């Protein structure tokens, strides 16, 4: 499996684009990106993404975690998640839109609605609802999700530079037994079609209108099975 660093090395050894073509592409990329095929069908066992997270409230780094695809079926993608420094991992099941079906703790029906609805374009909006159950406590909740593509942006992280769709997502999750227990989430994701994943994401979680966490994550490295 080739990592992004290896792919960059191969690119430098290969044929280089002329300066004029690079300028043209930099002007045209939103149109080129919009015209690209956008599909999750390219996901394969062995694909992986490494993210570094940060507490935006304090500015301090948190964990680094790695996701590796372990199984792909017609309806689901199973990913093993490992946090750096921890001696265990857990499985997360997604649909082919990258909506979570099973987080390892919570099961969602039909999914948590936080996936992408391809093809993407600026202005596109979608809504979904779900039911969730904590498999350990038995607690259930109902959620509503609204997502909208608000921009196309070039994003640079440690893993490289990517052309992305910026997606804003708002979630309301209400405890089924006690509707006064309301969680709200404000998520922003920068999804890159070329790697079929997000390269940056911010997540603000509020409980009963009070912010409980404000975190971000950025892609540090990735590998695609060739």
Secondary structure, 3 states (H helix, E strand, C coil): CEEHHHHHHHHHHCCCCCHHHHHHHHHHHHHHHHHCCCCCCCCCCCCEEEEEEEECCCCCEEEEEEEEEEEECCCCEEEEEEECCCCCEEEEEECCCCCEEECCCEEEECCCCCCCCCCCCCCCEEEEEEEEEECCCCCEEEEEEEEEEEEEEEEEECCEEEEEEEEEEEEEEEECCCCCCEEEEEEEEEEECCCCEEEEEEEEEEECCEEEEEEEEEEEEEEECC
